[in-house]
Amino acid sequence: MNNILVIGAGPTGSNTAALLASKGHHVTLVSRRGTPASHPGVRHAAADVNDPQTMRELAAGVDTLINCAMPAYDRWPEEFPPIGSAALSLAAAVGARLVTLSNVYGYGPVEGPLRENHALAPHTVKGRVRAGMWDLARRSGVPVAEVRASDFLGHASVGYFNLFVLPALLKGEESVFPGDLDAAHSWSFTLDVAATLAAAATSQQSWGRAWHVPSCTASVHELATATARLAKLGAPRLRRMTAEELRQAAEADTMMAEVAEMVYLFERPFLLDASETQRLLGVSATPLEQVLADNLGPC
């Protein structure tokens, strides 16, 4: 059994810690607030990843670090690189391996299914942040792996569908989405993200490469229709946000300015190929209906 430290107690970090503990590993979950773990076998602690002394004390004897820390969407350039550097320095100091949760922003626009060996070619600020962090990790000398997810679905997760569609849908109101409503898109379930992180952290063949999260594929319209059916609601009302509406929203709100940068991911089909994760790590995507039921939570 491994001794594992998980950094970040959001839906992915918490679920990863619980999954690993359920398999008998010794797990510590660290967050700035010391959020209590959802599994009795997980030790929880309050610390900032940028506090090297406290983090080193918590990581003493740890085999593997899993970094799920996530700054605010509009603070990535300022806050993400220091988090990544701190996690790398910690892994080096205690002689541990490091698995980092990442996403697909570093790839830039792609045609066809996106495979794990696709070269990084970022063209956005957030994409360059992600690509730079991975480049630093690969050059660090620390055994590293990166798990890349698409847009999140799952209870309490923050993702484009849950931000732009779900709240209005549940109220019977019109949802306005910044992208093509009928373009096929891959969506990563938080529990599948956790399963991929856990598998990568405990596999001998993980290191020095990226892994894609096995994800379900559906258009925004299909997600909304299936969600409405599960929630026993009428047919959803959806509308694509106009370019002018997006421009005005971006000027008025820093978070929407960040959304505007990433709209290219929703302007045409975006398909995440995770066949290597399925074949080598044994992780498969959860069926869409189960994902959407979890995404609804207690609603």
C-alpha positions in Angstrom: 0.0 0.0 0.0 1.2 3.5 -0.8 1.4 6.6 1.4 -0.2 9.3 -0.7 -0.7 13.1 -0.2 -3.5 14.7 -2.1 -3.4 18.5 -2.5 -6.8 20.2 -3.0 -10.1 19.3 -1.5 -12.5 20.1 -4.4 -14.6 17.4 -6.0 -11.7 15.8 -7.8 -9.3 15.9 -4.8 -11.8 14.7 -2.3 -13.0 11.9 -4.5 -9.5 10.8 -5.3 -8.5 10.7 -1.7 -11.6 8.7 -0.8 -11.1 6.2 -3.6 -7.5 5.6 -2.7 -8.4 5.1 1.0 -11.1 2.6 0.1 -8.3 0.6 -1.6 -6.3 0.5 1.6 -3.7 3.2 0.9 -2.6 5.7 3.5 -4.0 9.0 2.4 -3.7 12.6 3.6 -5.9 15.3 2.1 -4.5 18.8 2.3 -6.4 22.1 1.6 -6.1 25.6 2.8 -9.2 25.2 5.0 -8.5 21.7 6.1 -11.9 20.5 4.7 -12.9 17.3 6.4 -12.5 14.2 4.2 -15.6 12.3 3.1 -13.9 8.9 3.9 -13.1 7.9 7.4 -9.8 6.5 6.2 -8.5 9.9 5.0 -6.6 12.2 7.3 -7.3 15.8 6.5 -5.0 18.8 7.2 -5.0 22.5 6.7 -2.0 24.0 4.8 -1.1 26.2 1.9 0.9 24.4 -0.8 3.1 27.5 -0.9 4.1 27.0 2.7 7.1 24.7 2.2 7.9 23.9 5.9 4.3 22.8 6.8 3.9 20.9 3.5 7.2 19.1 4.1 6.1 18.0 7.5 2.8 16.7 6.1 4.6 14.9 3.3 7.2 13.1 5.4 7.3 9.5 4.3 5.0 10.0 1.3 5.5 7.9 -1.8 3.3 9.9 -4.2 1.8 13.4 -4.3 -1.4 14.2 -6.3 -1.8 17.9 -7.0 -5.5 18.9 -7.6 -5.1 22.5 -6.4 -7.0 25.0 -8.5 -6.8 28.8 -8.3 -9.7 31.0 -9.4 -10.2 30.9 -13.2 -9.2 34.6 -13.6 -6.0 34.1 -11.5 -4.3 31.4 -13.4 -1.2 33.3 -14.7 -0.4 34.7 -11.3 -1.2 31.7 -9.1 -1.0 28.5 -11.0 2.8 28.4 -11.8 3.7 29.0 -8.2 1.4 26.1 -7.1 3.0 23.8 -9.7 6.5 24.8 -8.7 5.7 24.3 -5.0 4.4 20.8 -5.7 7.4 19.9 -7.7 9.8 21.2 -5.0 7.9 19.3 -2.3 8.1 16.0 -4.3 11.8 16.5 -4.9 12.4 17.3 -1.2 10.7 14.2 0.1 11.7 11.9 -2.7 8.1 11.4 -4.0 6.5 11.0 -7.4 4.0 13.6 -8.5 0.7 13.3 -10.4 -0.9 16.6 -11.5 -4.5 17.1 -12.5 -4.6 19.2 -15.7 -6.8 19.7 -18.7 -6.8 20.0 -22.5 -6.1 23.8 -22.8 -2.4 23.2 -23.6 -3.3 21.5 -26.9 -4.8 24.4 -28.6 -7.3 23.9 -31.5 -7.2 20.3 -32.9 -8.9 18.4 -35.7 -10.3 14.9 -35.0 -10.0 12.9 -31.8 -7.4 14.2 -29.4 -4.9 11.5 -28.3 -2.4 11.5 -25.4 0.6 11.9 -27.6 -0.7 15.0 -29.4 1.8 17.8 -29.2 1.0 20.8 -27.0 0.5 24.0 -29.1 -1.3 26.5 -26.8 -2.6 29.7 -28.3 -4.4 31.1 -25.2 -3.1 32.5 -21.9 -4.5 29.6 -19.9 -3.2 27.1 -22.4 0.3 28.5 -22.2 0.1 28.4 -18.3 -0.8 24.7 -18.5 1.8 23.8 -21.1 4.5 25.7 -19.2 3.8 23.9 -16.0 4.1 20.5 -17.7 7.3 21.5 -19.4 8.8 22.5 -16.1 7.6 19.2 -14.5 9.2 17.1 -17.2 12.5 18.9 -16.8 12.5 18.7 -13.0 14.0 15.2 -12.5 11.0 14.2 -10.4 9.0 11.2 -11.7 5.8 13.0 -13.0 2.6 12.2 -14.7 -0.2 14.5 -15.8 -3.9 13.5 -15.9 -5.8 15.7 -18.5 -9.5 16.1 -18.2 -12.1 17.8 -20.5 -14.9 19.9 -19.1 -16.2 18.7 -15.8 -19.5 17.1 -15.0 -20.4 15.8 -11.5 -22.1 16.9 -8.3 -20.6 20.2 -7.1 -18.2 20.5 -10.0 -17.6 23.8 -11.7 -17.8 23.4 -15.5 -19.4 25.1 -18.5 -22.6 23.0 -18.5 -23.2 23.6 -14.8 -22.4 27.3 -15.0 -24.4 28.2 -18.2 -27.1 25.6 -18.6 -28.1 23.7 -15.4 -29.2 26.5 -13.1 -31.7 28.0 -15.7 -32.8 24.6 -16.8 -33.8 23.6 -13.3 -35.8 26.8 -13.0 -37.6 26.2 -16.3 -35.9 29.2 -17.8 -33.9 29.7 -21.0 -30.3 28.7 -20.9 -27.8 30.8 -22.9 -24.5 29.0 -23.8 -21.4 30.4 -25.4 -20.8 27.8 -28.1 -22.4 25.5 -30.6 -25.3 23.7 -28.9 -25.1 20.7 -31.3 -21.3 20.1 -31.5 -20.2 16.8 -30.0 -18.1 17.4 -26.9 -16.2 15.2 -24.4 -17.2 15.7 -20.7 -15.2 14.3 -17.8 -17.0 13.0 -14.8 -15.4 13.9 -11.5 -15.5 10.3 -10.3 -13.8 9.2 -13.6 -11.2 11.9 -13.1 -10.6 10.6 -9.6 -10.3 7.0 -10.9 -7.7 8.1 -13.5 -5.7 10.0 -10.9 -5.7 7.1 -8.5 -4.7 4.6 -11.2 -1.9 6.9 -12.4 -0.6 7.4 -8.9 -0.4 3.6 -8.2 0.8 2.3 -11.6 4.5 1.6 -12.4 4.0 2.6 -16.0 2.6 6.1 -15.4 5.6 8.3 -15.2 6.9 10.8 -17.7 3.7 11.1 -19.7 0.1 12.4 -19.8 -3.1 10.4 -19.4 -6.5 11.3 -20.7 -9.6 10.8 -18.5 -12.1 8.4 -20.2 -15.0 10.7 -20.9 -18.5 10.7 -22.2 -19.4 12.5 -25.4 -22.6 14.5 -26.0 -23.6 17.9 -27.3 -24.9 20.6 -25.0 -28.3 20.1 -26.4 -28.2 16.3 -25.7 -26.9 16.9 -22.1 -29.7 19.4 -21.4 -32.4 17.1 -22.9 -31.2 14.1 -20.9 -30.9 16.1 -17.7 -34.4 17.5 -18.1 -35.7 14.0 -18.6 -34.0 12.7 -15.5 -35.3 15.7 -13.5 -38.8 15.1 -14.8 -38.9 18.6 -16.4 -40.2 19.8 -19.7 -38.1 20.2 -22.8 -35.1 22.5 -22.1 -35.0 26.0 -23.7 -31.5 26.7 -25.1 -30.0 29.5 -27.0 -26.5 30.2 -28.3 -24.9 33.3 -26.8 -24.2 35.9 -29.6 -20.7 37.2 -30.1 -21.9 40.6 -29.0 -23.4 39.3 -25.8 -20.1 37.4 -25.1 -18.1 40.6 -25.8 -20.2 42.7 -23.4 -20.1 40.0 -20.7 -16.3 39.7 -21.0 -16.0 43.5 -20.6 -18.2 43.5 -17.5 -16.8 40.5 -15.7 -13.3 39.0 -15.3 -14.6 35.4 -15.2 -16.5 35.9 -18.4 -13.4 37.4 -20.0 -11.7 34.1 -19.3 -14.6 32.1 -20.7 -14.4 34.2 -23.9 -10.8 33.0 -24.4 -11.8 29.3 -24.3 -15.0 29.4 -26.5 -13.0 27.8 -29.4 -13.4 24.5 -27.5 -17.2 24.7 -28.1 -17.3 26.0 -31.6 -16.8 22.6 -33.3 -16.7 19.0 -32.2 -14.1 18.3 -29.4 -13.4 14.6 -28.8 -11.0 13.3 -26.2 -9.4 9.9 -26.9 -8.5 8.0 -23.7 -8.0 4.6 -25.2 -4.5 4.3 -23.7 -5.8 5.1 -20.2 -8.5 2.4 -20.7 -6.0 -0.1 -22.0 -3.1 0.5 -19.7 -4.7 1.8 -16.5 -8.0 0.0 -16.7 -10.2 3.0 -16.3 -13.4 3.4 -18.3 -15.9 6.2 -18.6 -19.1 6.0 -16.5 -22.3 5.8 -18.6 -23.8 9.2 -19.4 -27.1 8.7 -17.6 -25.2 7.9 -14.3 -23.0 10.9 -14.8 -26.0 13.2 -15.2 -27.8 11.7 -12.2 -24.8 12.5 -10.1 -24.5 15.9 -11.6 -28.1 16.7 -10.5 -27.2 15.7 -6.9 -30.0 16.5 -4.5 -31.8 18.8 -7.0 
